Amino acid sequence: MVQWRRAFRDTYVMGLSMKNEDFEDKPKILGRPEVRAAREAELGAPHIKRLTEFVDKLRAKMDAPIPYFDPWDGGTDAEVLFLFETPGRRAKDAGFVSRNNPDESASNFFKFNWEAHIPRKRTISWNLVPWYIGSELKIRSAKEADCEAGIQCLDSLLKLLPKLRAVVFFGKTAQRAVIPIANLRRYQLFEAPHTSPRCVNRAPGNRKKIISVLREVAKYLGVN
């Protein structure tokens, strides 16, 4: 709690010299230290506090870097869980699982959601393997043991999301959790390609698939 208060104080001081547009919801803005500090100051907000505590406990248990849930998402009020594979190096450095992270996968995800018109506050994002599994220079591929360990954390997470109605699995690694989640809870399940540039750019049809799935999600939510 002390670190959140300190972050809020420091952010307030920096914010005195910042423009309103600095905090607009845009791709890659978490690449800026002052924006990250502002986001960190929100980690104790009522809708995200229990998820922040969940991450803190998981960090202590795994002794590994685990990005926080993004306070700009819906937190414990979320109706849709976007489940990705693993946090990349930039997500680790930014400290959040966020569509605002300074990488192309997050930027693509931001734009696809904008195109599908899904209200951000009705969603939340997470990774099947929540901890970073690479070196300082490069992430490695998730192994079966990584996925199994991540799946074991999911039930505890799902219990913190009482309004959840749907889960969207992005990429083949995340899709390993389809059957376990189906066995744990009754949700509407969707599968989509990953939003990484390699997946989107090398197979142009994947862009259409992702947007199509997100539009199905929007329809399921009753979004016009």
Secondary structure, 3 states (H helix, E strand, C coil): CHHHHHHHHHHHHHHCCCCHHHHCCCCCHHHCHHHHHHHHCCCCCCCCHHHHHHHHHHHHHHCCCCCEECCCCCHHHCCEEEEECCCCHHHHHHCEECCCCCCHHHHHHHHHHHHHCCCHHHEEEEECCCCCCECCCCECCCCHHHHHHHHHHHHHHHCCCCCCCEEEEECCCHHHHHHHHHHHCCCEEEEECCCCHHHHHHCCHHHHHHHHHHHHHHHHHCCC
